[in-house]
Amino acid sequence: MPTTDAPADAAGFATDATDALHALHHTAELRLTAQLLPLLAEADLLDSPANWGSADTAAGAFRLEPVRPGRDLELLTGWMNDPEVAAYWELAGPAAVTAAHLRAQLDGDGRSIPCLGLLDGTPVSYWEIYRADLDPLSRHYSARPHDTGIHLLIGDGTNRGRGLGTTLLRAVADLVLDNRPRCTRVIAEPDIRNTPSVSAFLSSGFRWHAEIDLPEKRAALMIRERALRNLL
């Protein structure tokens, strides 16, 4: 199961940025200073994937759309109860289980954004785009500022096992790098037992970096470097 729900105590500067924004909202006389500007820049933790546009892939036009629980909860609950998904996400159960997982992100500070992945307008996948450097994951590897992490599941079993994961992972990594210029690496940590997932990451330009022990799983730390983008 992904780890982004937990708060990231390593992100002290993000807390400062949030405090700065609160001050701007509640203190009309506050003046911008050279010291405050960097904090305000960090307050924009993760540009919304809603504005990232689409990517042309061999499977069709792909785009990310932030989840709206009132519209998407039933669909996502069905996906989470698929045995192949539940084995790794551990969110099987009634809609309230999925809703709580989504709410932890939607009520947060924006460092993790749950999204549907649409192919030619049809939802086929679920994604979490998150700031890996501000996530508990950062305690388990040498994080760099603006590292951006991704979690993925293919929702319909008929779409699995035919290379779609590889296609979509490459598309999403490209969207991240195109739209987050300060991000130099895209990070992932699939369960090491999930061989199809690990294989899809390797086939989409990610490199195997290390095996890491996370609280709920042993994971393969996968990294896609901006510097190697045109070589992989």
C-alpha positions as CSV (number, residue, x, y, z in Angstrom):
1,M,0.0,0.0,0.0
2,P,1.4,3.5,-0.8
3,T,2.8,5.6,2.0
4,T,1.8,9.1,1.1
5,D,-1.0,9.4,3.7
6,A,1.4,9.9,6.6
7,P,2.6,13.4,7.4
8,A,6.1,14.2,6.4
9,D,8.0,15.6,9.4
10,A,11.1,16.1,7.3
11,A,9.4,19.0,5.5
12,G,10.0,21.8,7.9
13,F,10.3,24.4,5.1
14,A,6.9,23.4,3.8
15,T,5.4,24.1,7.2
16,D,7.1,27.5,7.2
17,A,5.6,28.2,3.7
18,T,2.1,27.2,4.9
19,D,2.5,29.5,7.9
20,A,3.6,32.3,5.5
21,L,0.5,31.8,3.4
22,H,-1.8,31.9,6.5
23,A,-0.1,35.1,7.5
24,L,-0.8,36.6,4.1
25,H,-4.4,35.7,4.3
26,H,-4.9,37.0,7.9
27,T,-2.6,40.0,8.1
28,A,-3.4,42.7,5.6
29,E,-0.3,44.7,6.6
30,L,2.2,41.9,6.0
31,R,4.9,43.1,3.5
32,L,6.7,40.7,1.1
33,T,10.4,40.5,1.9
34,A,13.3,38.8,0.2
35,Q,13.3,36.2,3.0
36,L,9.6,35.4,2.5
37,L,9.6,34.9,-1.2
38,P,11.4,31.5,-1.2
39,L,8.9,30.2,1.4
40,L,6.0,31.3,-0.8
41,A,7.5,29.5,-3.8
42,E,7.7,26.3,-1.8
43,A,4.1,26.7,-0.7
44,D,3.2,25.6,-4.3
45,L,4.0,22.0,-3.4
46,L,2.7,20.3,-6.5
47,D,1.3,22.0,-9.6
48,S,-2.1,20.5,-10.4
49,P,-2.0,17.7,-13.0
50,A,-5.3,19.1,-14.2
51,N,-3.3,21.7,-16.1
52,W,-0.7,19.4,-17.5
53,G,-2.5,18.7,-20.8
54,S,-2.5,15.4,-22.6
55,A,0.2,13.0,-24.0
56,D,-0.1,11.2,-27.3
57,T,0.6,7.5,-26.8
58,A,0.3,4.3,-28.9
59,A,-2.8,3.5,-26.9
60,G,-4.5,6.9,-27.4
61,A,-4.5,10.4,-25.9
62,F,-3.8,10.2,-22.2
63,R,-4.3,12.7,-19.5
64,L,-4.5,13.0,-15.7
65,E,-7.6,14.3,-14.1
66,P,-7.7,14.9,-10.3
67,V,-10.2,12.7,-8.5
68,R,-13.6,14.0,-7.5
69,P,-15.0,11.6,-4.9
70,G,-18.6,12.4,-5.7
71,R,-18.1,11.3,-9.2
72,D,-15.3,8.7,-9.0
73,L,-15.7,6.9,-5.6
74,E,-17.8,4.0,-6.9
75,L,-15.4,3.4,-9.8
76,L,-12.3,3.5,-7.6
77,T,-13.9,1.3,-4.9
78,G,-14.6,-1.4,-7.6
79,W,-11.0,-1.2,-8.7
80,M,-9.7,-1.4,-5.1
81,N,-11.7,-4.6,-4.6
82,D,-10.2,-6.3,-7.6
83,P,-8.1,-9.1,-6.0
84,E,-5.0,-8.3,-8.2
85,V,-5.2,-4.6,-7.0
86,A,-6.1,-5.4,-3.4
87,A,-3.0,-7.7,-3.0
88,Y,-0.8,-4.6,-3.1
89,W,-2.9,-1.6,-2.3
90,E,-4.7,-3.3,0.7
91,L,-7.8,-1.0,0.3
92,A,-10.4,-3.7,-0.3
93,G,-13.7,-3.2,1.4
94,P,-16.7,-0.8,1.4
95,A,-16.6,2.6,-0.3
96,A,-15.7,4.2,3.1
97,V,-12.3,2.6,3.0
98,T,-11.5,4.1,-0.4
99,A,-13.0,7.4,0.6
100,A,-10.8,7.7,3.7
101,H,-7.7,7.0,1.6
102,L,-8.7,9.7,-0.9
103,R,-9.7,12.2,1.8
104,A,-6.3,11.9,3.5
105,Q,-4.8,13.4,0.4
106,L,-7.6,15.8,-0.7
107,D,-7.7,17.3,2.8
108,G,-3.9,17.6,3.0
109,D,-1.7,20.5,1.9
110,G,-1.4,19.4,-1.8
111,R,1.8,17.3,-1.6
112,S,-0.1,14.3,-2.9
113,I,-2.8,14.5,-5.6
114,P,-5.0,11.4,-6.5
115,C,-5.9,11.3,-10.2
116,L,-7.7,9.2,-12.7
117,G,-5.8,8.3,-15.9
118,L,-8.0,8.8,-19.0
119,L,-7.3,7.2,-22.4
120,D,-9.3,9.0,-25.1
121,G,-11.6,10.2,-22.3
122,T,-12.2,6.8,-20.6
123,P,-10.9,6.2,-17.1
124,V,-8.5,3.2,-17.2
125,S,-6.1,3.8,-14.3
126,Y,-5.6,5.5,-10.9
127,W,-2.5,7.5,-10.0
128,E,-1.1,9.3,-7.0
129,I,1.4,12.1,-7.9
130,Y,3.3,13.2,-4.8
131,R,6.3,15.1,-3.6
132,A,8.6,12.2,-2.7
133,D,11.1,14.6,-1.0
134,L,8.4,15.6,1.5
135,D,7.0,12.1,2.0
136,P,8.0,9.6,4.6
137,L,9.7,7.7,1.7
138,S,12.4,10.4,1.8
139,R,13.7,8.8,5.0
140,H,14.6,5.7,3.1
141,Y,16.7,7.1,0.2
142,S,18.8,10.2,-0.6
143,A,16.0,12.5,-1.7
144,R,16.6,15.6,-3.8
145,P,14.4,18.7,-3.7
146,H,11.3,18.4,-5.9
147,D,11.6,14.6,-6.4
148,T,8.2,13.6,-7.7
149,G,6.8,10.2,-6.9
150,I,4.1,8.2,-8.6
151,H,1.8,5.3,-7.6
152,L,-0.2,3.5,-10.3
153,L,-2.9,0.9,-10.7
154,I,-4.5,-0.3,-13.9
155,G,-8.2,-0.5,-13.1
156,D,-9.6,-3.0,-15.5
157,G,-8.1,-6.5,-15.6
158,T,-8.6,-6.7,-19.3
159,N,-6.1,-3.9,-19.7
160,R,-3.3,-5.7,-17.8
161,G,-0.6,-7.9,-19.2
162,R,-0.5,-6.2,-22.6
163,G,2.1,-3.4,-22.1
164,L,-0.3,-0.7,-21.2
165,G,1.4,0.0,-17.9
166,T,4.7,0.6,-19.6
167,T,3.0,3.0,-22.1
168,L,1.3,5.0,-19.4
169,L,4.2,5.1,-17.0
170,R,6.4,6.7,-19.7
171,A,3.6,9.1,-20.5
172,V,3.1,10.2,-16.9
173,A,6.9,10.5,-16.2
174,D,7.1,12.7,-19.3
175,L,4.2,14.8,-18.1
176,V,5.9,15.3,-14.7
177,L,9.2,16.3,-16.3
178,D,7.5,18.6,-18.8
179,N,5.4,20.4,-16.2
180,R,7.7,20.4,-13.2
181,P,10.9,22.1,-14.3
182,R,12.5,21.9,-10.8
183,C,12.0,18.2,-10.7
184,T,15.1,16.3,-11.8
185,R,13.8,12.8,-11.0
186,V,10.6,10.8,-11.0
187,I,10.5,8.2,-8.2
188,A,8.5,5.0,-7.6
189,E,8.6,2.2,-5.0
190,P,6.5,-0.8,-6.2
191,D,6.3,-3.8,-4.0
192,I,9.2,-6.0,-4.9
193,R,6.8,-9.0,-5.2
194,N,4.9,-7.2,-7.9
195,T,7.0,-8.5,-10.8
196,P,4.7,-7.1,-13.6
197,S,4.8,-3.6,-12.0
198,V,8.6,-3.7,-11.6
199,S,9.0,-4.9,-15.2
200,A,6.7,-2.1,-16.5
201,F,8.8,0.6,-14.7
202,L,12.1,-0.8,-16.1
203,S,10.5,-0.9,-19.6
204,S,9.4,2.7,-19.4
205,G,12.8,4.2,-18.7
206,F,13.1,3.9,-14.9
207,R,16.3,2.4,-13.4
208,W,16.4,0.0,-10.5
209,H,18.2,2.0,-7.7
210,A,17.9,-0.2,-4.6
211,E,15.7,-2.5,-2.5
212,I,14.3,-0.6,0.5
213,D,12.3,-1.7,3.5
214,L,9.2,0.4,4.0
215,P,6.8,0.0,7.0
216,E,4.4,-2.1,5.0
217,K,6.5,-3.7,2.2
218,R,9.9,-4.4,0.7
219,A,10.1,-2.1,-2.3
220,A,12.1,-1.7,-5.4
221,L,13.2,1.9,-5.5
222,M,12.9,3.0,-9.2
223,I,14.2,6.3,-10.5
224,R,13.8,8.0,-13.9
225,E,16.4,10.8,-14.3
226,R,15.6,13.9,-16.3
227,A,19.3,13.9,-17.5
228,L,18.8,10.4,-19.1
229,R,15.4,11.1,-20.5
230,N,16.4,11.0,-24.1
231,L,18.6,7.9,-23.7
232,L,16.0,5.5,-22.2
